[in-house]
Amino acid sequence: MKNAQEPTYSFLILTVILILINTVLAYCCTKFFPASIGGIAYLFPAVAFMILFTLWYGCYGAIAAYVGTLFGSGLFSTEILANNPLVAILWAVAGLIQVLIPLIAVRSFDVDLSLGSRRDVSLILLFGVVINNLIGAAWGAGTLGIINPDTMGSIFSTWLIGNVIVTLLIVPLALWLVTPKIQKSRLYVKNYWD
């Protein structure tokens, strides 16, 4: 008999679907909202969905965020990163950072993802909007600075402001409205993997 905690093919399929969604979203963001510096987007709504997918589907969502960032806004969409695959691999860690920080905080502080209290809202805003985007922007600007150090400050501020705006507008509202439905699904992940 199979252990109920073991990942199933459903989670493999979910991860592949999330990778495809994240890749398409990231690609569209860099094509429709291109910033004039560093090949990044001035608004990157994909990050809000990557955070949501990770909060709902645990580390399966985190894997999808990294891969989606690597391909969708890295290797497939920007000439700068396509010509520097090692930098692209390091740069995409920013997407992973931006989703793992809120996941770890939510699991560590036992946050109710349907945002039933002020405490829950405050922790999501702190770790899912501010801290994660601050560290992700610093990582992203730093790795792109390997290619062009003169643009680091502009990349950092553009990345940070754009991501804070979209995560502030999308993440809390989607958590409040959609989480109760997702939690009823057998694919909802309560911890990191199960």
C-alpha positions in Angstrom: 0.0 0.0 0.0 1.3 3.4 -0.9 2.1 5.9 1.8 -0.3 8.8 1.7 2.6 11.2 2.2 4.5 10.1 -0.9 4.5 12.4 -3.8 2.3 11.0 -6.6 2.3 11.5 -10.3 -0.3 14.2 -9.7 2.4 16.4 -8.1 4.8 15.7 -11.0 2.1 16.8 -13.4 1.2 19.8 -11.3 4.9 20.9 -11.2 5.2 20.6 -15.0 2.0 22.6 -15.4 3.2 25.3 -13.0 6.5 25.5 -14.8 4.7 26.1 -18.1 2.5 28.7 -16.6 5.4 30.5 -14.9 7.5 30.4 -18.0 4.7 31.9 -20.1 3.9 34.6 -17.5 7.6 35.5 -17.1 8.2 35.6 -20.8 5.1 37.8 -21.3 6.1 40.2 -18.6 9.6 40.8 -20.1 8.1 41.3 -23.5 5.1 43.5 -22.6 6.7 45.5 -19.7 10.3 45.7 -20.7 12.5 48.1 -18.6 15.1 50.0 -20.5 17.9 48.5 -18.4 19.2 45.0 -18.0 16.5 43.1 -19.9 14.2 43.0 -16.9 10.5 44.0 -16.7 9.4 47.2 -14.9 6.3 45.3 -13.8 6.6 41.5 -13.3 3.1 40.1 -12.3 4.6 36.6 -12.8 6.3 36.9 -9.4 2.9 37.3 -7.6 1.6 34.1 -9.2 4.9 32.3 -8.4 4.5 33.2 -4.7 0.9 32.1 -4.7 1.7 28.8 -6.3 4.5 28.2 -3.8 2.3 29.0 -0.8 -0.4 26.7 -2.1 1.7 23.9 -3.5 4.9 24.1 -1.4 8.3 23.2 -2.9 6.6 22.0 -6.1 5.7 25.7 -6.7 9.2 26.8 -5.7 10.8 24.4 -8.3 8.4 25.8 -10.9 9.3 29.4 -9.9 13.0 28.8 -10.5 12.5 27.0 -13.8 9.9 29.5 -15.0 12.2 32.4 -14.1 15.2 30.8 -15.7 13.5 30.1 -19.0 10.6 32.6 -19.2 12.5 35.8 -18.3 16.0 34.5 -18.7 17.1 32.2 -21.5 14.1 32.6 -23.8 13.4 36.3 -23.5 16.5 38.4 -22.9 19.5 38.5 -25.2 21.7 39.4 -22.3 21.0 36.3 -20.3 20.6 34.0 -23.4 24.2 34.9 -24.2 25.4 34.3 -20.6 23.8 31.0 -19.5 25.8 30.7 -16.3 24.8 34.2 -15.2 21.1 33.3 -16.1 21.3 30.2 -13.9 22.6 32.3 -11.0 20.2 35.2 -11.8 17.1 32.9 -11.7 17.9 32.1 -8.0 16.2 35.5 -7.4 12.9 33.9 -8.3 13.5 31.1 -6.0 14.5 33.5 -3.1 11.3 35.5 -3.7 9.1 32.5 -3.2 11.0 30.5 -0.6 11.1 33.4 1.9 7.3 33.7 2.2 6.9 29.9 2.2 9.4 29.5 5.1 7.8 32.4 7.0 4.2 31.1 6.5 5.2 27.6 7.6 7.4 28.8 10.5 4.8 31.3 11.9 1.8 29.1 11.2 0.1 31.7 9.0 -3.5 31.1 7.9 -3.3 31.6 4.1 -6.9 32.7 4.0 -5.7 35.7 6.0 -8.2 35.4 8.8 -6.4 37.8 11.1 -4.3 41.0 11.1 -1.3 39.0 12.2 -1.6 36.8 9.1 -2.0 39.8 6.8 1.0 41.5 8.4 3.2 38.5 8.1 2.3 38.0 4.4 3.0 41.7 3.7 6.3 41.6 5.5 7.6 38.3 4.1 5.6 38.0 0.8 5.8 41.6 -0.4 8.7 43.4 1.3 11.6 41.2 2.5 11.4 38.6 -0.3 11.3 41.3 -3.0 14.1 43.3 -1.3 16.4 40.3 -1.2 15.4 39.1 -4.7 16.0 42.5 -6.2 19.5 42.6 -4.6 20.3 39.2 -5.8 19.1 39.9 -9.3 20.8 43.2 -9.6 24.0 41.7 -8.2 24.1 38.8 -10.7 23.2 41.1 -13.7 25.9 43.4 -12.4 28.4 40.8 -13.4 27.6 41.7 -17.0 27.2 45.4 -16.6 28.1 46.9 -13.1 26.9 50.4 -14.1 23.2 49.3 -14.2 23.0 47.6 -10.7 21.4 50.5 -8.9 18.8 51.0 -11.7 18.0 47.3 -11.9 17.6 47.0 -8.2 15.2 49.9 -7.8 13.2 49.0 -10.9 12.9 45.4 -9.8 12.0 46.2 -6.2 9.4 48.8 -7.0 7.7 46.9 -9.7 7.6 43.6 -7.7 6.4 45.3 -4.6 3.5 46.9 -6.5 2.3 43.7 -8.2 2.7 41.5 -5.1 0.9 44.0 -2.9 -2.0 44.2 -5.3 -2.3 40.5 -6.2 -1.0 38.2 -3.4 -3.1 39.2 -0.4 -6.3 39.4 -2.4 -5.8 36.1 -4.1 -4.9 34.4 -0.8 -8.0 35.7 0.8 -10.3 34.8 -2.1 -8.8 31.6 -3.5 -7.1 29.8 -0.7 -10.2 28.3 0.8 -10.9 26.6 -2.5 -7.3 25.5 -3.0 -7.2 24.0 0.5 -10.0 21.6 -0.4 -7.9 20.2 -3.2 -5.8 17.1 -2.7 -2.9 18.9 -4.3 -2.8 21.6 -1.6 0.5 21.2 0.3 0.3 22.0 4.0 4.1 21.8 4.7 6.8 21.9 2.1 6.2 18.6 0.2 3.0 17.1 1.6 
